[in-house]
């Protein structure tokens, strides 16, 4: 039973890196942050560690606050020193799902038509279940040393070499089984253009529709063309920002910057929802 000293609701997002005031390389971290900021939910960040994460991966999140009783069964719950519940959530999709069930986040897709729900789901799946693996190959295999030293920043150098080799071997086996490692670099580049070019075309239509409805200036425009973001926008901004800031994916960065509408979409969302985050040169032309 919770103590009489009920804790005020709070959210801590563990991002894998400290870097306060900066985006991190993980598209899934940026996705969760965007989702929280779309809803105006305040949160704090910490580095955390995959070793402490409920599912052994970044990001994960701790929530303290009121819990809806029929939504807590799938979550990891412990109590703090005052007996208040602390819920640990992992996996960006499940984090968003559970926070929506808890009433912390609104259901962005609740009012979408069946067609738009399918389009939203398809866009997210194309990025998370296809493009993600192309990025993983580019970062962990083609630009291994840059990715190793950035990803394993908290591990002392001699040990980092060993852990990095194990990670390289793990990713190689996964990508071979999944199929990405079986394609040539030229084929993968074409696949990336297929995906980003398709997204760029969709965003161009959405921007035009938004202008027709009178949205002017630097207001964000959304992937499905509505007046509010959907789940797909959180995922999409996560992947674009990740590409624009990662130095372990130079080819993907070149591809994305080759579609100015992608950069404009991300910049507008960044300026509206992440004004406190460092912008640097990520939105500069190629």
C-alpha positions in Angstrom: 0.0 0.0 0.0 1.3 3.4 -0.8 2.3 5.6 2.1 0.3 8.7 3.2 3.3 10.8 1.8 2.3 10.3 -1.8 5.0 11.4 -4.2 4.3 14.1 -6.8 4.2 12.6 -10.3 7.6 12.6 -11.9 9.3 11.1 -14.9 13.0 10.2 -15.3 14.2 9.1 -18.8 17.4 7.2 -19.0 19.0 8.0 -22.4 22.3 6.1 -22.3 24.4 9.4 -22.3 24.3 12.3 -19.9 24.7 15.2 -22.3 22.1 17.5 -20.8 20.6 20.0 -23.2 21.6 17.9 -26.2 19.9 15.3 -28.4 21.4 11.8 -28.2 22.1 9.5 -31.1 19.4 6.9 -30.4 16.2 7.6 -32.5 14.2 5.8 -29.8 15.3 8.1 -27.1 14.4 11.2 -29.2 11.1 9.5 -30.0 10.2 9.2 -26.3 11.3 12.7 -25.6 9.3 14.1 -28.5 6.2 12.2 -27.2 6.6 13.7 -23.7 7.1 17.2 -25.1 4.2 17.0 -27.5 2.1 16.4 -24.3 3.8 19.0 -22.2 5.0 16.4 -19.7 8.0 17.5 -17.7 10.8 15.1 -17.2 14.4 14.8 -16.2 17.1 12.8 -17.9 19.9 10.6 -16.7 22.4 8.3 -18.4 21.4 5.0 -16.8 22.8 1.8 -18.1 21.6 -1.2 -20.2 22.7 -3.3 -17.2 20.1 -1.6 -15.1 17.4 -1.4 -17.7 14.3 -3.7 -17.4 14.8 -5.1 -20.9 18.6 -4.5 -21.0 18.4 -1.7 -23.5 18.2 2.1 -23.9 15.9 4.0 -23.4 14.1 3.1 -20.2 12.0 5.3 -17.9 10.9 5.5 -14.3 7.5 6.9 -13.4 6.4 8.0 -10.0 2.8 9.0 -9.6 -0.8 7.8 -9.7 -1.3 4.4 -11.4 -4.4 3.1 -13.1 -4.9 -0.2 -11.5 -5.8 -2.2 -14.6 -2.8 -0.8 -16.5 0.0 -1.7 -14.2 0.2 -5.5 -14.5 2.6 -5.4 -17.4 5.0 -3.0 -15.8 7.9 -3.4 -13.4 6.9 -1.9 -10.1 8.9 -1.3 -6.9 8.4 1.0 -4.0 10.7 3.9 -2.9 11.8 4.6 0.6 8.4 6.2 1.4 6.5 3.3 0.1 5.4 5.1 -3.1 5.2 3.0 -6.3 7.9 3.5 -8.9 7.2 2.0 -12.3 10.1 1.0 -14.6 9.3 0.9 -18.2 11.4 -0.2 -21.2 11.2 -0.2 -25.0 10.1 3.1 -26.6 6.8 1.7 -27.9 5.9 0.1 -24.6 6.9 3.2 -22.6 4.5 5.3 -24.7 1.8 2.6 -24.5 1.9 2.3 -20.7 2.2 6.1 -20.1 -0.9 6.4 -22.3 -2.7 3.8 -20.3 -1.7 5.5 -17.1 -3.2 8.7 -18.4 0.1 10.5 -18.5 0.1 10.9 -22.3 -2.9 11.4 -24.5 -3.7 8.9 -27.2 -2.5 10.8 -30.3 -4.1 8.3 -32.7 -7.5 7.8 -31.0 -9.4 9.9 -33.5 -7.6 8.8 -36.7 -9.6 7.0 -39.4 -8.8 3.4 -40.0 -6.9 4.4 -43.1 -4.8 6.9 -41.3 -4.1 4.5 -38.4 -2.8 2.0 -41.0 -0.7 4.7 -42.7 0.7 5.8 -39.3 1.6 2.3 -38.3 3.2 1.6 -41.7 5.4 4.7 -41.5 6.6 3.7 -38.0 7.2 0.1 -39.1 9.2 1.2 -42.2 11.5 3.3 -40.0 11.8 1.0 -36.9 11.7 -2.4 -38.6 13.6 -1.7 -41.8 15.6 1.6 -41.8 16.9 0.9 -38.3 18.8 -2.1 -39.5 20.4 -0.1 -42.3 21.5 2.5 -39.8 22.8 -0.2 -37.5 25.0 -1.7 -40.2 26.3 1.8 -41.2 27.2 2.7 -37.6 28.4 -0.6 -36.0 30.1 -2.1 -39.1 31.0 0.6 -41.6 32.0 3.2 -39.0 32.7 0.9 -36.1 35.4 2.8 -34.2 33.4 6.1 -34.1 30.3 4.2 -33.0 32.2 2.1 -30.4 33.8 5.1 -28.7 30.5 7.0 -28.6 28.2 4.2 -27.6 30.6 2.7 -25.0 31.8 6.1 -23.6 31.4 5.0 -20.0 33.6 1.9 -20.3 37.4 2.5 -19.7 39.4 2.1 -22.9 41.1 -1.3 -22.5 37.8 -2.9 -21.6 36.0 -1.0 -24.3 38.0 -2.7 -26.9 36.8 -6.1 -25.8 33.2 -5.1 -25.2 33.3 -3.3 -28.6 34.4 -6.5 -30.4 31.7 -8.5 -28.7 29.1 -5.8 -29.8 30.5 -5.9 -33.3 30.2 -9.7 -33.5 26.6 -9.5 -32.0 25.5 -6.9 -34.5 27.1 -8.8 -37.4 25.3 -12.0 -36.6 22.0 -10.2 -36.1 22.3 -8.3 -39.4 23.3 -11.4 -41.3 20.3 -13.3 -39.9 18.0 -10.4 -40.5 19.3 -10.0 -44.0 20.8 -6.5 -44.1 24.3 -7.8 -44.2 23.6 -9.7 -47.4 23.1 -6.5 -49.5 25.9 -4.5 -51.2 26.6 -1.0 -50.1 25.1 0.3 -53.4 21.9 -1.7 -52.8 21.6 -0.3 -49.2 22.1 3.3 -50.4 19.3 2.8 -52.9 17.1 1.4 -50.1 17.8 4.4 -47.9 16.8 6.7 -50.8 13.6 4.7 -51.3 12.6 5.2 -47.7 13.7 8.8 -47.2 12.4 9.9 -50.6 9.0 8.4 -49.9 8.9 10.2 -46.5 10.0 13.4 -48.2 7.2 13.2 -50.7 4.6 12.6 -47.9 5.9 15.6 -46.0 5.9 17.9 -49.0 2.2 17.1 -49.4 1.5 17.7 -45.7 3.3 21.0 -45.8 1.3 22.1 -48.8 -1.9 21.1 -47.1 -1.0 22.9 -43.9 -0.3 26.1 -45.9 -3.7 25.7 -47.6 -5.4 25.6 -44.2 -3.6 28.8 -43.2 -0.7 27.5 -41.1 2.1 30.0 -41.8 5.5 30.9 -40.6 7.6 28.2 -38.9 4.8 26.2 -37.3 5.4 22.5 -37.4 3.5 20.5 -40.1 2.8 16.8 -39.4 3.4 13.7 -41.4 -0.2 12.7 -41.9 -1.2 16.2 -42.7 -3.4 17.0 -39.7 -3.3 19.9 -37.3 -1.8 17.7 -34.5 1.1 15.2 -34.4 0.4 11.4 -34.4 2.6 8.6 -33.2 4.4 8.5 -36.5 5.7 12.1 -36.0 7.4 11.1 -32.7 9.1 8.2 -34.5 10.0 10.2 -37.6 11.5 13.2 -35.7 13.5 10.6 -33.7 15.1 9.1 -36.8 15.8 12.4 -38.6 17.4 14.0 -35.5 19.4 10.8 -34.9 20.8 10.9 -38.5 21.5 14.6 -38.4 23.7 14.4 -35.2 25.4 11.1 -35.5 29.0 11.1 -36.9 28.9 7.4 -37.3 26.4 7.6 -40.2 27.8 10.0 -42.7 26.1 8.4 -45.7 22.7 8.5 -44.1 23.2 12.1 -43.1 24.1 13.0 -46.7 20.9 11.2 -47.9 18.7 13.0 -45.4 20.2 16.4 -46.2 19.6 15.7 -49.8 15.9 16.1 -49.1 15.5 19.6 -47.6 11.9 19.0 -46.6 13.1 16.4 -44.1 15.5 18.9 -42.5 12.8 21.7 -42.5 10.3 19.3 -40.8 12.8 18.4 -38.1 13.9 22.0 -37.6 10.4 23.3 -37.1 9.6 20.6 -34.5 12.9 21.2 -32.8 12.4 24.9 -32.6 8.9 24.5 -31.2 9.4 21.6 -28.8 13.1 21.5 -28.0 14.1 25.2 -27.8 16.3 24.4 -24.8 18.4 21.8 -26.8 21.5 22.6 -28.6 21.0 23.0 -32.3 24.5 23.3 -33.5 25.0 22.7 -37.3 22.5 19.8 -37.7 20.1 21.8 -39.8 22.7 23.4 -41.9 22.6 22.6 -45.7 24.7 19.7 -46.9 
